[in-house]
């Protein structure tokens, strides 16, 4: 199991163009991202996060537990008849991460969560060597009696290092959320609330330390500070704040 380092920075939107320009000599576009109207490699990320009734995952994040995990279903862009989603366990050990993930048809998601994968899906997962990861996800889901807590959606502008393809740099923009979603809400935009007004999240991910020197220089020049940012946590509590204000 190879763990990846992950650093996050909250950046004002007004710095996006200048920051992108500084990074471009060292990065190439993610091959899986479409080039949008402004010419940037971008796609929409959609995740439903699960938690237990006593909100174990949320509490562990707030407490800064060294080793913890989150379960989520992740899809991309818009929905069609061929849409697929990942069942993911994101494991966090200090400032390093590792994911177990398996790809299933979106149309089979609800049935799979309730009853487990059917025979054809099991065979498909076996062919992709993802059967064990799917069963790990379902085991954790049932063991902790987990249900959907939070839907997180954002546009991700994604790059890899030109000289090191393991290096990944992303700009996560327009981060928005809804709480207590249904599985059918994964591609629904109607109930989403923006989390960080006028800011985006810069994420830097790499396997082997230290962080590349050119990134350190750019981070220092823009006076950015690494933070323990969590879309999952902030997406939940922003709705609690709105609810309290409404009382």
Kinemage of the C-alpha trace (Angstrom):
@kinemage 1
@onewidth
@group {chain A} dominant
@subgroup {mainchain}
@vectorlist {calphas} color= white
{ca unk a 1} P 0.000 0.000 0.000
{ca unk a 2} L 1.630 3.230 -1.183
{ca unk a 3} L 0.495 6.312 0.709
{ca unk a 4} L 0.277 9.700 -0.957
{ca unk a 5} L 1.034 13.038 0.676
{ca unk a 6} L -1.669 15.701 0.359
{ca unk a 7} L -1.446 19.439 1.021
{ca unk a 8} L -4.392 21.862 0.803
{ca unk a 9} L -4.507 25.648 0.579
{ca unk a 10} L -7.499 28.024 0.614
{ca unk a 11} L -6.875 30.679 -2.052
{ca unk a 12} L -8.866 33.815 -2.979
{ca unk a 13} L -10.419 33.565 -6.451
{ca unk a 14} L -8.683 36.786 -7.505
{ca unk a 15} L -5.356 34.925 -7.336
{ca unk a 16} L -6.406 32.062 -9.603
{ca unk a 17} L -5.115 33.429 -12.918
{ca unk a 18} L -1.757 34.490 -11.489
{ca unk a 19} L -1.315 31.200 -9.627
{ca unk a 20} L -2.185 29.158 -12.698
{ca unk a 21} L 0.304 31.136 -14.778
{ca unk a 22} L 3.107 30.404 -12.312
{ca unk a 23} L 2.339 26.689 -12.311
{ca unk a 24} L 1.930 26.160 -16.064
{ca unk a 25} L 5.622 25.730 -17.057
{ca unk a 26} L 5.773 22.689 -14.752
{ca unk a 27} L 2.384 21.022 -15.371
{ca unk a 28} L 0.410 19.255 -18.096
{ca unk a 29} L -3.350 18.880 -18.334
{ca unk a 30} L -5.036 15.817 -16.851
{ca unk a 31} L -5.841 13.580 -19.823
{ca unk a 32} L -9.255 12.708 -18.353
{ca unk a 33} L -10.366 16.334 -18.082
{ca unk a 34} L -12.252 18.048 -20.878
{ca unk a 35} L -10.986 21.390 -22.113
{ca unk a 36} L -13.731 23.834 -21.203
{ca unk a 37} L -14.606 27.093 -22.961
{ca unk a 38} L -11.697 28.974 -21.384
{ca unk a 39} L -9.219 26.274 -22.345
{ca unk a 40} L -8.636 24.711 -18.917
{ca unk a 41} L -8.787 20.974 -18.146
{ca unk a 42} L -11.840 20.779 -15.927
{ca unk a 43} L -14.568 18.402 -14.820
{ca unk a 44} L -17.263 18.322 -12.143
{ca unk a 45} L -16.711 16.096 -9.100
{ca unk a 46} L -19.737 14.797 -7.193
{ca unk a 47} L -19.443 12.899 -3.908
{ca unk a 48} L -21.951 11.585 -1.399
{ca unk a 49} L -20.268 11.029 1.974
{ca unk a 50} L -21.604 8.512 4.475
{ca unk a 51} L -21.507 8.544 8.248
{ca unk a 52} L -22.936 6.620 11.184
{ca unk a 53} L -25.910 7.897 13.192
{ca unk a 54} L -23.537 9.145 15.907
{ca unk a 55} L -21.412 10.894 13.214
{ca unk a 56} L -18.243 8.969 13.958
{ca unk a 57} L -16.393 10.083 10.805
{ca unk a 58} L -17.296 13.731 11.399
{ca unk a 59} L -16.198 13.614 15.042
{ca unk a 60} L -12.894 11.909 14.172
{ca unk a 61} L -12.096 14.611 11.624
{ca unk a 62} L -12.843 17.392 14.107
{ca unk a 63} L -10.758 15.674 16.808
{ca unk a 64} L -7.847 15.224 14.391
{ca unk a 65} L -7.668 11.454 14.859
{ca unk a 66} L -4.403 10.322 13.242
{ca unk a 67} L -5.861 7.331 11.401
{ca unk a 68} L -9.371 7.591 10.063
{ca unk a 69} L -11.466 6.741 7.027
{ca unk a 70} L -14.360 8.207 5.059
{ca unk a 71} L -16.797 6.366 2.812
{ca unk a 72} L -18.139 8.080 -0.265
{ca unk a 73} L -19.714 7.498 -3.659
{ca unk a 74} L -18.022 9.568 -6.342
{ca unk a 75} L -19.332 10.436 -9.808
{ca unk a 76} L -18.343 12.958 -12.450
{ca unk a 77} L -19.924 15.581 -14.702
{ca unk a 78} L -23.550 14.893 -15.682
{ca unk a 79} L -25.715 11.803 -15.583
{ca unk a 80} L -26.586 9.569 -18.542
{ca unk a 81} L -27.558 5.937 -19.068
{ca unk a 82} L -23.918 4.839 -18.957
{ca unk a 83} L -22.864 6.809 -15.867
{ca unk a 84} L -20.616 4.996 -13.429
{ca unk a 85} L -19.574 5.823 -9.895
{ca unk a 86} L -16.785 4.778 -7.574
{ca unk a 87} L -17.400 3.224 -4.191
{ca unk a 88} L -14.479 4.688 -2.245
{ca unk a 89} L -12.876 4.378 1.152
{ca unk a 90} L -10.492 7.297 1.657
{ca unk a 91} L -8.012 6.405 4.363
{ca unk a 92} L -6.093 9.169 6.120
{ca unk a 93} L -2.920 8.485 8.096
{ca unk a 94} L -1.466 11.778 9.314
{ca unk a 95} L -0.978 13.915 6.198
{ca unk a 96} L -0.953 10.910 3.872
{ca unk a 97} L -3.846 9.258 2.085
{ca unk a 98} L -4.754 5.985 0.421
{ca unk a 99} L -7.936 4.969 -1.402
{ca unk a 100} L -9.775 1.711 -1.919
{ca unk a 101} L -12.141 2.151 -4.853
{ca unk a 102} L -14.337 0.107 -7.160
{ca unk a 103} L -16.302 1.203 -10.217
{ca unk a 104} L -19.974 0.277 -10.604
{ca unk a 105} L -22.888 1.442 -12.802
{ca unk a 106} L -24.720 4.368 -11.203
{ca unk a 107} L -28.035 2.667 -12.004
{ca unk a 108} L -27.048 -0.230 -9.709
{ca unk a 109} L -25.826 1.879 -6.792
{ca unk a 110} L -28.918 1.894 -4.582
{ca unk a 111} L -29.532 -1.830 -5.097
{ca unk a 112} L -25.871 -2.629 -4.376
{ca unk a 113} L -25.838 -0.636 -1.146
{ca unk a 114} L -28.976 -2.383 0.093
{ca unk a 115} L -28.416 -5.956 -1.047
{ca unk a 116} L -24.808 -6.208 -2.203
{ca unk a 117} L -23.567 -6.702 -5.782
{ca unk a 118} L -25.496 -9.077 -8.017
{ca unk a 119} L -23.791 -11.886 -9.913
{ca unk a 120} L -23.022 -9.869 -13.056
{ca unk a 121} L -21.590 -6.977 -11.044
{ca unk a 122} L -19.453 -9.345 -8.969
{ca unk a 123} L -18.014 -10.803 -12.169
{ca unk a 124} L -17.327 -7.332 -13.551
{ca unk a 125} L -15.570 -6.288 -10.330
{ca unk a 126} L -13.525 -9.489 -10.369
{ca unk a 127} L -12.331 -8.796 -13.917
{ca unk a 128} L -11.201 -5.307 -12.839
{ca unk a 129} L -9.560 -6.631 -9.636
{ca unk a 130} L -11.923 -4.405 -7.633
{ca unk a 131} L -14.036 -7.035 -5.916
{ca unk a 132} L -12.179 -6.834 -2.590
{ca unk a 133} L -12.445 -3.042 -2.462
{ca unk a 134} L -16.186 -3.166 -3.132
{ca unk a 135} L -16.675 -5.678 -0.332
{ca unk a 136} L -14.549 -3.569 2.039
{ca unk a 137} L -16.810 -0.597 1.309
{ca unk a 138} L -20.005 -2.570 1.891
{ca unk a 139} L -18.620 -4.167 5.054
{ca unk a 140} L -17.813 -0.769 6.593
{ca unk a 141} L -21.182 0.611 5.473
{ca unk a 142} L -23.105 -2.191 7.182
{ca unk a 143} L -20.830 -2.545 10.212
{ca unk a 144} L -21.307 1.108 11.215
{ca unk a 145} L -24.888 1.399 9.923
{ca unk a 146} L -23.892 4.324 7.725
{ca unk a 147} L -26.176 6.513 5.612
{ca unk a 148} L -25.670 9.561 3.354
{ca unk a 149} L -24.694 12.672 5.323
{ca unk a 150} L -23.372 15.140 2.804
{ca unk a 151} L -23.290 15.798 -0.938
{ca unk a 152} L -20.235 17.749 -2.119
{ca unk a 153} L -19.935 19.133 -5.674
{ca unk a 154} L -17.218 21.245 -7.264
{ca unk a 155} L -15.392 21.942 -10.509
{ca unk a 156} L -11.871 20.520 -10.535
{ca unk a 157} L -9.169 21.976 -12.783
{ca unk a 158} L -6.634 19.164 -12.858
{ca unk a 159} L -2.958 18.824 -13.797
{ca unk a 160} L -0.044 16.394 -13.508
{ca unk a 161} L 3.652 17.209 -13.292
{ca unk a 162} L 5.460 17.421 -16.627
{ca unk a 163} L 8.532 15.730 -15.218
{ca unk a 164} L 6.827 13.544 -12.613
{ca unk a 165} L 3.433 12.133 -13.536
{ca unk a 166} L 2.796 11.106 -9.902
{ca unk a 167} L 2.644 14.787 -8.937
{ca unk a 168} L -0.916 16.106 -9.062
{ca unk a 169} L -2.045 19.726 -8.726
{ca unk a 170} L -5.726 20.662 -8.729
{ca unk a 171} L -7.803 23.814 -8.328
{ca unk a 172} L -11.179 22.921 -6.762
{ca unk a 173} L -13.646 25.709 -7.537
{ca unk a 174} L -17.253 26.565 -6.673
{ca unk a 175} L -17.386 24.077 -3.795
{ca unk a 176} L -21.001 23.501 -2.773
{ca unk a 177} L -22.953 21.073 -0.641
{ca unk a 178} L -26.271 19.680 0.543
{ca unk a 179} L -26.857 17.573 3.637
{ca unk a 180} L -28.745 14.293 4.032
{ca unk a 181} L -28.957 13.582 0.286
{ca unk a 182} L -30.470 10.545 -1.361
{ca unk a 183} L -28.377 8.446 -3.750
{ca unk a 184} L -30.570 9.858 -6.538
{ca unk a 185} L -29.354 13.366 -5.639
{ca unk a 186} L -25.761 12.779 -6.764
{ca unk a 187} L -26.270 14.657 -10.042
{ca unk a 188} L -28.874 17.123 -8.727
{ca unk a 189} L -27.817 20.792 -8.455
{ca unk a 190} L -31.057 22.210 -7.071
{ca unk a 191} L -30.359 22.171 -3.306
{ca unk a 192} L -26.656 23.049 -3.178
{ca unk a 193} L -25.149 25.807 -1.023
{ca unk a 194} L -21.730 27.361 -1.644
{ca unk a 195} L -19.234 26.743 1.160
{ca unk a 196} L -16.220 29.046 0.681
{ca unk a 197} L -17.320 32.341 -0.836
{ca unk a 198} L -14.814 33.807 -3.302
{ca unk a 199} L -12.200 31.113 -2.628
{ca unk a 200} L -10.987 27.886 -4.206
{ca unk a 201} L -8.885 25.035 -2.837
{ca unk a 202} L -5.438 24.303 -4.204
{ca unk a 203} L -4.467 20.662 -3.620
{ca unk a 204} L -0.971 19.256 -4.129
{ca unk a 205} L -0.552 15.472 -4.040
{ca unk a 206} L 2.687 13.510 -4.345
{ca unk a 207} L 4.100 10.156 -3.293
{ca unk a 208} L 7.730 10.768 -2.433
{ca unk a 209} L 8.841 13.618 -0.164
{ca unk a 210} L 9.961 16.280 -0.180
{ca unk a 211} L 7.406 18.407 -2.002
{ca unk a 212} L 8.941 19.614 -5.308
{ca unk a 213} L 10.970 22.785 -4.875
{ca unk a 214} L 9.117 24.770 -7.538
{ca unk a 215} L 5.845 24.241 -5.650
{ca unk a 216} L 7.377 25.370 -2.366
{ca unk a 217} L 8.613 28.542 -4.078
{ca unk a 218} L 5.202 29.312 -5.589
{ca unk a 219} L 3.431 28.655 -2.277
{ca unk a 220} L 5.833 31.001 -0.467
{ca unk a 221} L 5.548 33.716 -3.134
{ca unk a 222} L 1.741 33.685 -2.840
{ca unk a 223} L 1.974 33.552 0.975
{ca unk a 224} L -0.270 30.491 1.199
{ca unk a 225} L -0.598 28.369 4.336
{ca unk a 226} L -1.292 24.641 4.350
{ca unk a 227} L -4.577 23.936 6.148
{ca unk a 228} L -6.550 20.879 7.248
{ca unk a 229} L -9.389 21.748 4.889
{ca unk a 230} L -12.271 19.301 4.673
{ca unk a 231} L -15.065 19.710 2.133
{ca unk a 232} L -16.924 16.964 3.995
{ca unk a 233} L -16.788 18.774 7.353
{ca unk a 234} L -17.313 22.332 6.111
{ca unk a 235} L -20.129 21.202 3.834
{ca unk a 236} L -21.994 19.804 6.823
{ca unk a 237} L -21.418 22.662 9.251
{ca unk a 238} L -22.241 25.443 6.801
{ca unk a 239} L -25.807 24.102 6.750
{ca unk a 240} L -25.902 23.948 10.543
{ca unk a 241} L -24.851 27.604 10.629
{ca unk a 242} L -27.632 28.577 8.218
{ca unk a 243} L -30.160 26.626 10.289
{ca unk a 244} L -29.100 28.367 13.515
{ca unk a 245} L -29.365 31.787 11.878
{ca unk a 246} L -32.874 30.954 10.730
{ca unk a 247} L -34.070 30.178 14.260
